Amino acid sequence: MAFVYEPLHLLLLLAFSTCSLSSTSTTSTTKPQRLVSKLIHPGSVHHPHYNPHATAKDRMELDMQHSDARLAYIQARIEGSLVSNEYKANISPSITGRTILANVSIGQPPIPQLVIMDTGSEVFWVMCTPCSNCDHHVGVLFNPSKSSTYTPFCKTFCGFKGCKCLDQLPFTVTYADNSFSSGTFGSDMLILETIDEGTTKIPNVAFGCGHNIGYNKDPGYNGVLGLSNSPHSLASKIGHKFSYCIGNLADEYYNYNQLILGEGADLEGYSTPFQVHNGLYYITMEGISIGEKRLDIDPASFEMKENGTGGVIIDSGTTFTYLVDDVHEVLYKEVRNLLGQTFRRVRNGNSPWILCYAGTISRDLSGFPVVTFHFADGADLALDSGSFFHQLTDNIFCMSVSPTRNIEIGSTPSLIGLLAQQSYNVGYDLVNQNIYFQRIDCQLLSG
Protein backbone atom coordinates (compact mmCIF):
# COMPACT_ATOMS: atom_id res chain seq x y z
CA MET A 1 0.00 0.00 0.00
CA ALA A 2 1.25 3.42 -0.88
CA PHE A 3 0.85 5.11 2.49
CA VAL A 4 4.23 5.87 3.96
CA TYR A 5 5.28 6.39 7.55
CA GLU A 6 8.52 6.28 9.53
CA PRO A 7 9.18 3.50 12.10
CA LEU A 8 8.01 5.76 14.94
CA HIS A 9 4.74 6.32 13.11
CA LEU A 10 4.29 2.58 12.73
CA LEU A 11 4.67 2.10 16.47
CA LEU A 12 2.09 4.79 17.09
CA LEU A 13 -0.27 3.22 14.58
CA LEU A 14 -0.02 -0.16 16.25
CA ALA A 15 -0.40 1.37 19.71
CA PHE A 16 -3.64 3.13 18.86
CA SER A 17 -5.32 0.49 16.70
CA THR A 18 -6.19 -2.22 19.22
CA CYS A 19 -9.83 -3.23 18.68
CA SER A 20 -12.27 -4.46 21.30
CA LEU A 21 -16.00 -5.07 20.98
CA SER A 22 -18.94 -3.61 22.81
CA SER A 23 -22.47 -4.30 21.68
CA THR A 24 -25.96 -2.90 22.03
CA SER A 25 -27.22 -6.47 22.26
CA THR A 26 -26.20 -9.34 24.52
CA THR A 27 -23.04 -11.09 23.37
CA SER A 28 -23.11 -14.89 23.43
CA THR A 29 -20.11 -16.62 24.98
CA THR A 30 -20.66 -19.72 22.86
CA LYS A 31 -21.33 -18.25 19.44
CA PRO A 32 -19.26 -15.36 18.06
CA GLN A 33 -21.14 -12.29 16.90
CA ARG A 34 -21.66 -11.91 13.18
CA LEU A 35 -20.58 -8.38 12.37
CA VAL A 36 -22.37 -7.65 9.14
CA SER A 37 -22.11 -5.03 6.42
CA LYS A 38 -24.60 -5.07 3.56
CA LEU A 39 -22.85 -5.10 0.20
CA ILE A 40 -24.10 -3.17 -2.81
CA HIS A 41 -23.13 -4.54 -6.20
CA PRO A 42 -22.54 -2.25 -9.20
CA GLY A 43 -25.82 -3.07 -10.95
CA SER A 44 -27.96 -2.61 -7.83
CA VAL A 45 -30.68 0.03 -7.61
CA HIS A 46 -29.01 1.03 -4.33
CA HIS A 47 -25.62 1.79 -5.93
CA PRO A 48 -24.73 5.51 -6.24
CA HIS A 49 -23.91 5.01 -9.93
CA TYR A 50 -27.08 3.10 -10.77
CA ASN A 51 -28.49 4.25 -14.08
CA PRO A 52 -32.05 3.06 -14.74
CA HIS A 53 -31.65 3.90 -18.41
CA ALA A 54 -28.46 1.85 -18.89
CA THR A 55 -28.79 -1.26 -21.01
CA ALA A 56 -27.24 -4.63 -20.19
CA LYS A 57 -24.65 -3.86 -22.86
CA ASP A 58 -23.85 -0.49 -21.23
CA ARG A 59 -23.29 -2.16 -17.86
CA MET A 60 -21.21 -4.99 -19.25
CA GLU A 61 -19.00 -2.63 -21.25
CA LEU A 62 -18.35 -0.62 -18.08
CA ASP A 63 -17.62 -3.83 -16.17
CA MET A 64 -15.21 -4.91 -18.90
CA GLN A 65 -13.42 -1.54 -18.87
CA HIS A 66 -13.09 -1.66 -15.12
CA SER A 67 -11.92 -5.28 -15.11
CA ASP A 68 -9.38 -4.66 -17.88
CA ALA A 69 -8.00 -1.67 -15.99
CA ARG A 70 -7.83 -3.64 -12.76
CA LEU A 71 -5.92 -6.45 -14.48
CA ALA A 72 -3.52 -3.95 -16.07
CA TYR A 73 -2.94 -2.29 -12.72
CA ILE A 74 -2.32 -5.57 -10.89
CA GLN A 75 0.19 -6.55 -13.56
CA ALA A 76 1.96 -3.18 -13.18
CA ARG A 77 1.86 -3.53 -9.41
CA ILE A 78 3.49 -6.98 -9.59
CA GLU A 79 6.14 -5.82 -12.05
CA GLY A 80 6.87 -2.79 -9.88
CA SER A 81 7.26 -4.93 -6.78
CA LEU A 82 9.95 -6.96 -8.51
CA VAL A 83 12.23 -3.92 -8.56
CA SER A 84 10.89 -1.93 -5.62
CA ASN A 85 9.20 -2.43 -2.27
CA GLU A 86 6.84 0.45 -3.03
CA TYR A 87 3.78 0.13 -5.21
CA LYS A 88 0.70 2.17 -5.88
CA ALA A 89 -2.66 1.29 -4.42
CA ASN A 90 -4.84 -1.12 -6.28
CA ILE A 91 -7.92 0.93 -7.12
CA SER A 92 -8.16 3.28 -10.05
CA PRO A 93 -10.74 5.81 -8.79
CA SER A 94 -11.65 7.09 -12.26
CA ILE A 95 -13.57 3.86 -12.92
CA THR A 96 -14.40 2.49 -9.50
CA GLY A 97 -18.09 3.12 -9.95
CA ARG A 98 -18.16 -0.58 -10.92
CA THR A 99 -17.17 -1.96 -7.54
CA ILE A 100 -18.77 -3.68 -4.56
CA LEU A 101 -19.55 -1.19 -1.79
CA ALA A 102 -19.82 -1.88 1.94
CA ASN A 103 -21.91 0.19 4.32
CA VAL A 104 -20.28 1.04 7.67
CA SER A 105 -20.68 3.86 10.21
CA ILE A 106 -17.95 5.82 11.99
CA GLY A 107 -17.87 8.02 15.09
CA GLN A 108 -20.22 9.21 17.81
CA PRO A 109 -22.76 10.14 16.63
CA PRO A 110 -22.31 7.47 13.91
CA ILE A 111 -22.02 8.71 10.31
CA PRO A 112 -22.82 6.09 7.60
CA GLN A 113 -20.17 5.70 4.90
CA LEU A 114 -20.15 3.76 1.62
CA VAL A 115 -16.67 2.32 1.07
CA ILE A 116 -15.15 -0.05 -1.46
CA MET A 117 -14.72 -3.63 -0.22
CA ASP A 118 -11.31 -4.63 -1.52
CA THR A 119 -9.41 -7.82 -0.76
CA GLY A 120 -6.34 -6.37 -2.46
CA SER A 121 -5.96 -3.30 -0.24
CA GLU A 122 -4.66 -3.03 3.31
CA VAL A 123 -5.72 0.47 4.31
CA PHE A 124 -9.07 1.68 5.64
CA TRP A 125 -9.79 5.32 4.85
CA VAL A 126 -12.73 7.69 4.41
CA MET A 127 -13.20 11.26 3.20
CA CYS A 128 -13.24 13.74 6.08
CA THR A 129 -14.23 17.36 6.47
CA PRO A 130 -12.81 19.85 5.90
CA CYS A 131 -12.19 18.34 2.49
CA SER A 132 -10.74 19.71 -0.71
CA ASN A 133 -12.24 18.39 -3.98
CA CYS A 134 -14.85 16.20 -2.26
CA ASP A 135 -17.85 17.60 -4.15
CA HIS A 136 -19.03 14.20 -5.36
CA HIS A 137 -19.11 12.34 -2.07
CA VAL A 138 -21.93 9.99 -1.04
CA GLY A 139 -24.15 11.11 1.82
CA VAL A 140 -22.64 12.97 4.80
CA LEU A 141 -18.87 13.20 5.13
CA PHE A 142 -17.27 12.25 8.43
CA ASN A 143 -16.23 15.29 10.51
CA PRO A 144 -13.67 14.22 13.14
CA SER A 145 -14.17 17.44 15.13
CA LYS A 146 -17.82 16.51 15.72
CA SER A 147 -17.17 12.97 16.90
CA SER A 148 -16.79 12.57 20.66
CA THR A 149 -14.70 9.41 20.21
CA TYR A 150 -12.20 10.50 17.54
CA THR A 151 -8.52 10.47 18.49
CA PRO A 152 -5.85 11.84 16.13
CA PHE A 153 -2.53 10.06 15.81
CA CYS A 154 0.39 12.33 16.64
CA LYS A 155 3.94 12.26 15.32
CA THR A 156 5.11 13.12 18.81
CA PHE A 157 3.58 10.99 21.54
CA CYS A 158 0.90 12.88 23.45
CA GLY A 159 0.20 10.98 26.64
CA PHE A 160 -0.65 13.49 29.37
CA LYS A 161 -4.10 14.90 30.13
CA GLY A 162 -4.89 18.05 28.19
CA CYS A 163 -2.13 17.45 25.66
CA LYS A 164 -3.05 18.59 22.14
CA CYS A 165 -1.90 16.87 18.97
CA LEU A 166 -0.05 19.61 17.09
CA ASP A 167 1.67 17.42 14.51
CA GLN A 168 -0.74 14.73 13.33
CA LEU A 169 0.48 11.61 11.58
CA PRO A 170 0.11 12.16 7.82
CA PHE A 171 -1.90 9.82 5.62
CA THR A 172 -1.39 9.52 1.86
CA VAL A 173 -2.52 6.94 -0.65
CA THR A 174 -1.89 7.27 -4.40
CA TYR A 175 -3.78 5.33 -7.03
CA ALA A 176 -2.97 3.84 -10.39
CA ASP A 177 -4.30 6.80 -12.37
CA ASN A 178 -2.45 9.29 -10.12
CA SER A 179 -5.61 10.08 -8.17
CA PHE A 180 -4.97 10.32 -4.45
CA SER A 181 -6.30 10.79 -0.95
CA SER A 182 -4.27 12.53 1.73
CA GLY A 183 -4.87 13.74 5.25
CA THR A 184 -4.10 12.36 8.68
CA PHE A 185 -4.33 9.09 10.60
CA GLY A 186 -6.63 8.71 13.57
CA SER A 187 -8.93 6.27 15.33
CA ASP A 188 -12.62 6.22 16.14
CA MET A 189 -15.60 4.01 16.80
CA LEU A 190 -16.64 1.70 13.96
CA ILE A 191 -20.28 0.62 14.05
CA LEU A 192 -21.41 -2.55 12.29
CA GLU A 193 -24.75 -4.35 12.23
CA THR A 194 -25.24 -7.76 13.82
CA ILE A 195 -27.22 -10.60 12.30
CA ASP A 196 -30.06 -10.02 14.80
CA GLU A 197 -30.47 -6.42 13.58
CA GLY A 198 -28.58 -4.97 16.52
CA THR A 199 -25.32 -3.06 16.26
CA THR A 200 -21.81 -3.55 17.58
CA LYS A 201 -19.40 -0.76 18.40
CA ILE A 202 -15.71 -1.38 17.81
CA PRO A 203 -13.63 1.35 19.49
CA ASN A 204 -10.18 2.60 18.52
CA VAL A 205 -10.24 1.50 14.90
CA ALA A 206 -7.37 3.10 12.98
CA PHE A 207 -8.13 4.69 9.62
CA GLY A 208 -6.97 7.40 7.26
CA CYS A 209 -8.94 10.64 7.29
CA GLY A 210 -8.73 12.04 3.76
CA HIS A 211 -8.92 15.84 3.69
CA ASN A 212 -7.52 16.34 0.19
CA ILE A 213 -8.92 14.20 -2.61
CA GLY A 214 -7.74 14.14 -6.21
CA TYR A 215 -10.07 12.30 -8.59
CA ASN A 216 -10.61 12.49 -12.31
CA LYS A 217 -14.30 11.63 -12.07
CA ASP A 218 -17.10 11.20 -9.55
CA PRO A 219 -15.83 8.26 -7.44
CA GLY A 220 -19.25 7.15 -6.18
CA TYR A 221 -17.90 6.14 -2.78
CA ASN A 222 -16.42 7.68 0.36
CA GLY A 223 -13.35 5.53 0.92
CA VAL A 224 -11.81 2.06 0.86
CA LEU A 225 -12.20 -0.86 3.27
CA GLY A 226 -9.03 -2.92 2.91
CA LEU A 227 -9.33 -6.67 3.56
CA SER A 228 -5.83 -7.91 2.86
CA ASN A 229 -4.02 -10.01 5.46
CA SER A 230 -1.74 -7.11 6.34
CA PRO A 231 -1.53 -6.43 10.08
CA HIS A 232 -2.89 -2.93 9.31
CA SER A 233 -6.06 -4.08 7.53
CA LEU A 234 -9.42 -4.04 9.26
CA ALA A 235 -9.78 -7.78 8.64
CA SER A 236 -6.64 -8.42 10.70
CA LYS A 237 -7.82 -6.12 13.48
CA ILE A 238 -11.23 -7.77 13.88
CA GLY A 239 -10.78 -11.48 14.50
CA HIS A 240 -8.50 -12.38 11.57
CA LYS A 241 -11.47 -13.78 9.63
CA PHE A 242 -13.99 -12.47 7.16
CA SER A 243 -16.43 -13.79 4.59
CA TYR A 244 -18.51 -12.29 1.82
CA CYS A 245 -21.48 -13.70 -0.04
CA ILE A 246 -22.35 -12.52 -3.55
CA GLY A 247 -25.70 -13.38 -5.15
CA ASN A 248 -26.88 -12.72 -8.69
CA LEU A 249 -25.01 -9.67 -9.99
CA ALA A 250 -27.51 -9.32 -12.83
CA ASP A 251 -30.42 -8.88 -10.39
CA GLU A 252 -30.66 -5.17 -9.65
CA TYR A 253 -33.05 -5.80 -6.75
CA TYR A 254 -31.10 -8.57 -4.99
CA ASN A 255 -30.50 -7.33 -1.46
CA TYR A 256 -28.72 -10.16 0.37
CA ASN A 257 -25.06 -9.61 -0.54
CA GLN A 258 -23.12 -9.29 2.70
CA LEU A 259 -19.72 -9.02 4.33
CA ILE A 260 -19.13 -10.60 7.76
CA LEU A 261 -16.07 -9.59 9.78
CA GLY A 262 -14.45 -11.29 12.74
CA GLU A 263 -14.94 -14.60 14.51
CA GLY A 264 -18.53 -14.87 13.31
CA ALA A 265 -17.46 -15.09 9.66
CA ASP A 266 -18.83 -18.06 7.73
CA LEU A 267 -16.00 -20.52 7.09
CA GLU A 268 -17.94 -23.42 5.58
CA GLY A 269 -17.53 -25.71 2.60
CA TYR A 270 -14.30 -26.94 1.05
CA SER A 271 -11.12 -24.96 1.67
CA THR A 272 -7.97 -24.31 -0.29
CA PRO A 273 -4.76 -22.72 1.02
CA PHE A 274 -3.74 -19.24 -0.03
CA GLN A 275 -0.48 -17.33 -0.16
CA VAL A 276 -0.09 -13.58 -0.21
CA HIS A 277 2.22 -11.76 -2.60
CA ASN A 278 2.17 -7.99 -3.07
CA GLY A 279 -0.90 -7.83 -0.82
CA LEU A 280 -2.95 -10.10 -3.13
CA TYR A 281 -4.50 -13.49 -2.37
CA TYR A 282 -3.04 -16.28 -4.54
CA ILE A 283 -4.61 -19.74 -4.67
CA THR A 284 -3.41 -22.92 -6.37
CA MET A 285 -5.56 -23.76 -9.37
CA GLU A 286 -5.18 -27.31 -10.66
CA GLY A 287 -7.55 -27.62 -13.58
CA ILE A 288 -10.89 -26.90 -15.28
CA SER A 289 -13.77 -29.22 -16.13
CA ILE A 290 -16.82 -28.77 -18.33
CA GLY A 291 -19.42 -31.21 -17.11
CA GLU A 292 -17.62 -34.50 -16.54
CA LYS A 293 -14.82 -33.67 -18.96
CA ARG A 294 -11.51 -32.53 -17.49
CA LEU A 295 -9.84 -30.21 -19.99
CA ASP A 296 -6.33 -31.01 -21.17
CA ILE A 297 -4.48 -28.17 -19.43
CA ASP A 298 -0.92 -28.31 -18.16
CA PRO A 299 -1.11 -27.50 -14.39
CA ALA A 300 2.14 -25.54 -14.82
CA SER A 301 0.11 -22.90 -16.67
CA PHE A 302 -1.46 -21.91 -13.34
CA GLU A 303 1.78 -21.80 -11.35
CA MET A 304 3.61 -18.74 -10.14
CA LYS A 305 6.97 -18.46 -11.85
CA GLU A 306 10.30 -18.15 -10.06
CA ASN A 307 10.45 -14.47 -11.02
CA GLY A 308 7.16 -13.79 -9.17
CA THR A 309 4.89 -13.56 -12.21
CA GLY A 310 1.95 -15.76 -13.15
CA GLY A 311 -0.15 -17.60 -10.59
CA VAL A 312 -3.88 -17.27 -9.86
CA ILE A 313 -5.37 -14.43 -7.79
CA ILE A 314 -8.87 -14.37 -6.28
CA ASP A 315 -10.04 -10.78 -6.28
CA SER A 316 -13.08 -8.81 -5.11
CA GLY A 317 -12.26 -5.84 -7.34
CA THR A 318 -12.56 -7.59 -10.72
CA THR A 319 -15.91 -8.47 -12.28
CA PHE A 320 -14.71 -10.80 -15.04
CA THR A 321 -12.34 -13.74 -14.81
CA TYR A 322 -9.07 -13.74 -16.74
CA LEU A 323 -7.05 -16.81 -17.63
CA VAL A 324 -3.59 -16.85 -19.16
CA ASP A 325 -3.77 -17.26 -22.90
CA ASP A 326 -2.85 -20.93 -23.26
CA VAL A 327 -5.45 -21.94 -20.65
CA HIS A 328 -8.10 -19.65 -22.12
CA GLU A 329 -7.53 -21.06 -25.58
CA VAL A 330 -8.33 -24.62 -24.44
CA LEU A 331 -11.48 -23.46 -22.64
CA TYR A 332 -12.50 -21.24 -25.56
CA LYS A 333 -12.23 -24.07 -28.08
CA GLU A 334 -14.21 -26.48 -25.92
CA VAL A 335 -17.06 -24.00 -25.44
CA ARG A 336 -17.02 -23.17 -29.15
CA ASN A 337 -17.28 -26.87 -29.97
CA LEU A 338 -20.24 -27.26 -27.62
CA LEU A 339 -22.16 -24.23 -28.88
CA GLY A 340 -20.99 -23.81 -32.46
CA GLN A 341 -23.35 -26.38 -33.99
CA THR A 342 -26.44 -24.88 -32.34
CA PHE A 343 -25.91 -21.13 -31.96
CA ARG A 344 -24.95 -18.39 -34.39
CA ARG A 345 -21.60 -16.82 -33.56
CA VAL A 346 -21.64 -13.02 -33.08
CA ARG A 347 -18.49 -10.95 -33.32
CA ASN A 348 -17.89 -8.38 -30.59
CA GLY A 349 -16.17 -5.52 -32.38
CA ASN A 350 -14.71 -3.95 -29.23
CA SER A 351 -13.44 -7.27 -27.85
CA PRO A 352 -13.02 -9.77 -30.71
CA TRP A 353 -11.33 -12.31 -28.39
CA ILE A 354 -14.56 -12.76 -26.38
CA LEU A 355 -16.79 -15.64 -27.49
CA CYS A 356 -20.37 -14.44 -28.14
CA TYR A 357 -23.50 -16.05 -29.60
CA ALA A 358 -27.04 -15.05 -30.48
CA GLY A 359 -29.40 -16.21 -27.78
CA THR A 360 -30.59 -15.79 -24.20
CA ILE A 361 -28.90 -17.43 -21.23
CA SER A 362 -32.07 -18.18 -19.26
CA ARG A 363 -33.91 -19.59 -22.28
CA ASP A 364 -31.19 -21.27 -24.31
CA LEU A 365 -28.48 -22.41 -21.89
CA SER A 366 -30.44 -24.22 -19.20
CA GLY A 367 -28.78 -27.47 -20.22
CA PHE A 368 -25.24 -26.16 -20.60
CA PRO A 369 -22.83 -28.19 -18.42
CA VAL A 370 -21.35 -26.64 -15.29
CA VAL A 371 -17.83 -25.25 -15.69
CA THR A 372 -15.75 -26.10 -12.62
CA PHE A 373 -12.52 -24.48 -11.50
CA HIS A 374 -10.51 -26.98 -9.42
CA PHE A 375 -8.21 -25.80 -6.63
CA ALA A 376 -5.74 -27.48 -4.28
CA ASP A 377 -7.13 -29.71 -1.49
CA GLY A 378 -10.34 -30.45 -3.37
CA ALA A 379 -12.00 -27.03 -3.34
CA ASP A 380 -14.07 -26.15 -6.41
CA LEU A 381 -15.87 -23.16 -7.86
CA ALA A 382 -18.78 -24.39 -9.97
CA LEU A 383 -19.91 -21.85 -12.56
CA ASP A 384 -23.42 -22.36 -13.89
CA SER A 385 -24.50 -20.69 -17.12
CA GLY A 386 -25.37 -17.44 -15.29
CA SER A 387 -21.83 -17.18 -13.91
CA PHE A 388 -19.89 -18.45 -16.90
CA PHE A 389 -21.79 -16.31 -19.44
CA HIS A 390 -23.20 -12.79 -19.33
CA GLN A 391 -26.09 -11.34 -21.29
CA LEU A 392 -24.55 -8.63 -23.45
CA THR A 393 -27.83 -7.56 -25.08
CA ASP A 394 -31.36 -8.92 -25.08
CA ASN A 395 -30.36 -11.48 -27.70
CA ILE A 396 -26.57 -11.87 -27.40
CA PHE A 397 -24.65 -13.69 -24.66
CA CYS A 398 -20.88 -13.95 -24.17
CA MET A 399 -18.35 -15.86 -22.09
CA SER A 400 -17.44 -14.09 -18.86
CA VAL A 401 -13.91 -15.49 -18.99
CA SER A 402 -11.35 -13.55 -21.02
CA PRO A 403 -7.72 -14.10 -21.97
CA THR A 404 -5.09 -12.00 -20.24
CA ARG A 405 -3.66 -11.27 -23.71
CA ASN A 406 -0.11 -11.40 -22.41
CA ILE A 407 2.80 -10.59 -24.65
CA GLU A 408 4.87 -13.20 -22.86
CA ILE A 409 2.99 -16.34 -21.83
CA GLY A 410 2.80 -16.62 -18.04
CA SER A 411 3.86 -13.05 -17.28
CA THR A 412 0.36 -11.98 -16.24
CA PRO A 413 -1.54 -13.62 -13.37
CA SER A 414 -4.93 -15.21 -13.87
CA LEU A 415 -7.72 -13.46 -11.93
CA ILE A 416 -10.85 -15.06 -10.48
CA GLY A 417 -13.46 -12.28 -10.52
CA LEU A 418 -16.83 -11.71 -8.91
CA LEU A 419 -18.96 -13.25 -11.66
CA ALA A 420 -17.26 -16.59 -10.98
CA GLN A 421 -17.88 -16.12 -7.23
CA GLN A 422 -21.63 -15.61 -7.63
CA SER A 423 -23.84 -17.87 -5.48
CA TYR A 424 -20.93 -18.54 -3.15
CA ASN A 425 -20.01 -17.55 0.35
CA VAL A 426 -16.24 -17.05 0.28
CA GLY A 427 -14.55 -17.23 3.68
CA TYR A 428 -11.01 -16.12 4.56
CA ASP A 429 -9.12 -17.54 7.55
CA LEU A 430 -6.11 -15.24 7.83
CA VAL A 431 -4.46 -17.23 10.63
CA ASN A 432 -4.47 -20.64 8.97
CA GLN A 433 -4.31 -19.11 5.47
CA ASN A 434 -7.28 -20.92 3.97
CA ILE A 435 -10.10 -19.76 1.71
CA TYR A 436 -13.47 -21.54 1.90
CA PHE A 437 -16.02 -21.93 -0.90
CA GLN A 438 -19.63 -22.65 0.10
CA ARG A 439 -22.26 -22.65 -2.64
CA ILE A 440 -25.36 -21.08 -1.10
CA ASP A 441 -28.09 -18.50 -1.58
CA CYS A 442 -26.89 -15.52 0.44
CA GLN A 443 -30.42 -15.01 1.76
CA LEU A 444 -29.99 -18.19 3.81
CA LEU A 445 -27.10 -16.57 5.70
CA SER A 446 -29.21 -13.60 6.72
CA GLY A 447 -31.39 -15.49 9.16
N, C-alpha and C positions, 0 to 999 in steps of 0.2 A: 504494500500500500504506500502511496506517495505522500503520507504525512510524516514529517521529519521532526525529531526531537533529540536533544542531547541526553546522555545517560542519566543526568540528574532529573530531567523531565520524565524519563521512563519510570524512575523510582517513585516520583510523585504520582504519576498516572496509576501505577499499581497500588499505591498506598490509599488512593481515594476511590478505587473502583471495586471494592469488596461489596458483593450483593447479598442481602438477606431478604426474606420474604415476610410480609405481614398482609393479612387478608381481611376483607370485610365479611367473609363467611368462615365457618369453622373448618379448620384444616384437619384432615384425617391423618392419623399416624400410620395407617396401614396402606393407604393408597395415595401416591403423590398427586398433588394438584396438577390439573391440565391447564396450563397458561396459554390461552388461545388468542390468536389474532386472525380475524377474517381476512381472506385474501381476495383481491379484485383482479380478475384477468383482463387483458387488453380489450377484448370484445364485449365486456360486460356493460350493461346500461348504467352501472354505478361508477365506471371508470371516468376520470376527468376528461379524457380525450375521446369519449364515446361520441360517435357521429351517426345519428339515426339514418342519415341519407347515404352513408357509405355502403357500397356493394360488397359482396363476399370477395370479389376480385380486388377491390380497393384495400380491404383489410389484409388479404393475403400478400399483396404486393408490399405493403408496409411491413408486415411480419418478415418477409423475405429480405427487405432492405436492412431491417434491424438485425436479423440473424446473420446476414453476410458481414455486416459491420462488426458484430460481436466476434465472429470467427476471425476476421482480419486483425482485430485488436488483440485477441488472445494469442494469435500467432506472433504478432509484434512484441507482445509482452514476454512470451517465452524466449524469442530470439534476443530481446534486450537483456533478459536475466542471465543469458549465457556469457555475457561480457560485462555485466554490471549487477550489483546487488539492488539497485534502484529500478523501479518500473512504475509506469503510470497506472492509475486506477482503472478498473475494468468496465466502467460504464461510459458510454459516449452520450452525454446529456442531450445532444441535438436530436436524437432519435429514440430516447428512452420512453416516449409515450407508449411504446409497445412492450411494456414490462408488467410483471406481477407486482401489485402494491399490497403492503400490509398496513393495517390500521392500528396505531398505538397512541397512547396519551402520555404527556410529559408534564411534570410540575404539580404544584398546589397553588391555585386550583388547576386541575388537569386540562391540558389543551390537546385535542385530537390532532394527529399528524398522519398523513399518508406518505409512506416511505417505501422505497424499492426493496423487495426481498431479494437478496443476492448472495448465493452460496460462494461466489468468487471474490467477495470483498470482506475485509476484516474490520473496517471502521463503521461506527454508528454515528451519524451526524444529521442535524436538522437545520433549516433556515431559522435565524433568530433576529429579532428586532433589537436595535435599529439595523436595517439591512439595506445595502446598496444593490440595486438591480434585481430586486425581488418582486417585481410588479406582477409576475404570473404565478404566484404561489397558490396553493390549494387551501382554502379555509383560512383560519386564523394562525398567524405566525406565533411561535413561542417567544415570549418576552421574559428573559431571565430575571429582570429587575422586579417583575410582578409575581414571581414564584417564591413562596416562603421557604421552599426547601432547596433552592438552587445554591450550589457552592462552586465558585470559580477555582480553577487550579492555578496556583501561583508558581512563577519561576523560583522565587525565594520562599522558603517554607514560612508559613504564617500560622503559628501554633498558639499564640496567646490570645486571651479574650479581648475583643475590640480591635484586633489587628485587621487592617484592610489590605486587600490584594491589589498592589499598585502595578505589578508587572505580571499579567496573566499569561499562562502558557499558550503559545500560539498554535493554531490549528490550520493546516493547509492540505487540500487534496486537489490534485490536477488530473484531468481526464484526457481520454485519448484524442479528443478534438480540440485540446487546449482550453476547454471550459474548466472552471475551477470553483471551489468553495473555500473561503478562508475566514478565520475568526479566532476563537479561543476555545480551549478545552475547559470542561466543567463537569459537574455531576448533579443529578436531580432524581426525583422520583419517577419511575416508569410504571404506568398503570396498564395492566392487561386484563382481559376478561377471563373468567373461569368457565368450565363446561356447564356449570349449574347457573349461569347467567349472573354470577357475582363478579367481583373484581378483586385483583390482587395488586398490592403496592410493593414495588421493589425499590428500596431506597438506594441512594449513592451509586447510581448507574452512570458510568463515564460516557461522555459523548462530545462530539465537536459541535460547537455553536457557530454556524456560518453567518457572518455579518456582511460579507462581500461575495456576491455571486456573479460569475461570468458565464452566461449561457448564450448560445446562438439562437435558440428558439425557446418557446414555452416548454418547460420541462414536464409539467403535469404531475409533479410530486414535490414533496417538501424535504427530502433527504434520502439517505440510504441506510438500510439495516443490514449490516454485514454478518454473514453466517459461516465464515470460514472457521477452520479449527485453530486460528491464531489465538494466543492467550488474551488478546485485546478485543476479540469479537464478543458480541452479546451472547452468542451461543455458548462460548466457553465460560462466560460469567454466570450463566443461569443453568446449572446442572449438567453441562457438557453433553446434552442431548437435544435434538430437535427433530421434528417431522413435519412434512407438509403433504397435503392431499389435494390433488388437482382433478376436477371433474371434466366435463365436456367443454372444451374451450370454444366450441362453435355455438354453444347455448348462451345467448346474451343475458338470460334471466337466471342461470344457475347460480345459486347463492350459498353453496356449501363448501367452497374451497377454504382451506384453513391451514394455519401454521400453529404448531404446538411447541412451546419452548420448555426446557427443563426436564426434570425426572418423570413428568407425566407424559412425555412424548410417546407416540405409538411406535414401538419397535417390534413389529410382527412380520410374519412371513419368512421367506428365505433371505439369507444375508450373503453378502460378498465383501471381502476386505477392500479397503481403499488406502491409497497413499496420497500425500499432498506434496505437490511441487508448484512453486510460484503461487501459492495460495489457492490452488485449484484442486478439486477432488478427482483423482484418477482411479479408475476401476479396471480390472482385468477382464477384457472381453475375449471369449474363446471361440465364438462361432455364431452363425445365423441359420435358422431353419425357416422354410415356408411349408406350413402343414407338417407332414411327417418327413419331409425331405431336408436333410442337412446339406447346405450348400458347400461346394468344394472351394473353401477359402483357407489359405495358409494362415494358421494362428499367428505367425510372425508379423503379419500385416497389422495386427492390433497392438503390437508390443512397443514400448518406449525404447528408443534407440540409445546407444551409449552416450551420444552427444546431447541427450535431454529432449530430443524432438520425438514426434509421434505419440503413441499411447491413445487412451480413450478417456475423455473427461465427461462427467455428468454435471450438467449446468442448469441453473434455474433462470439464467438470463438469455437463453437462446430458445426460440420457438421451434425451429426446424432441427432435424438431425443431420449431421454431416459425417460421411464415411470417406476414408482415404480412397483415392481413385480406383485402385485395383480391387478393393472390396466392393465399392459401389458398382463397378462394372459387372461383377458376377450377379449381384442382386438385381440390377437393372435388366440384364438379359433374361433372368428367370421370370421376372414380372412381365416383361414384354412377351415372352413365350406363352405365358398363361393367359394374357389378355388380348394378344395380337390377332387371334383368330376370331374373336367375338366383337371387339370394340374398334371403332375408328380412331386411329392415332391423330392427335391434334398437336401442332407445333406451337410452342410458347416462344414468341419472338424475342421477348426480353431475356428468357432463360432457356435456350434451346437444349440444354443438358438435362432438363427436368422432363420426366416421362408423363405425358398427359393424354387423356382419351375423352371422347364424347360420351357423356352418361352422367348418372347421378349415383352417388355412393349408397344412399339409403335404399334406392330402388334396385340398382344393378349389381351391387357387390355384396349382397347378404351372404352369398356362398363362398366368397373369397377366403382362402385359407389364412389362418393366423400366422403372422410373421413374428418369430421369436428371436430376441437377442439373448444369447447365452453368456453368462458370466461365471467367474471362478466360484467354486464351492456350491455349484448347483443353483444359483439364483438366476431367474429369467425375467425379462420384460416381454410380455406378450402383447403385440400390437394388432388389434382388430382393424377392420377396414376403416373405421373412423379415426384411428390414430396413425395408420400407415399412409392413408391418402387424405387430401384436403379438397374441398369443393371450391374450385377456382371461380366458376360462374355457375349459373343455374343448370347448365348442361355440359360442363367440362370439369373433370376431376384430375388431380395430379398426385404423383408420389410426394410424400412429405420428407423424403430422405434424398439429400443432394450430395454430389461429390464435393470434396474439398478443393478440387481443381488445383492441386499443387503442381508447382514447376518441377520439384524433385520429389519423387514418390517417398512418402513416409516423413516428410519434413513437417507437415501440418498434423496436429492431433485430430482425431475423430471427436465429435461432440454429440452427446445424447441430450436432445432438447426436450422442451415441455410437451410437445405433441406426443412424443413417445412415452411420456410419463403420465398421460391421461389415464384416469380410472385406477390410479395407484396411490397408496399412501407410501411415501418414501421417508424412511427413518434413518437418522444419522447418530451413531454412537461414537462420540469423539474420543472417548477413553480407549475403547477396544478397537477403534478404527474399522468399523463395519457399517455398511449401508444395507438397509432392509427394504425389500419390495413386497408389498401386500396389495393384491388386486382387490379393490373394494369400492363401493359407492360412498363417496365422502359423506353423504347424508347420514350414513350409519354410524359415523364417528362423532356425530353432533349430539347424540343422545346420552 
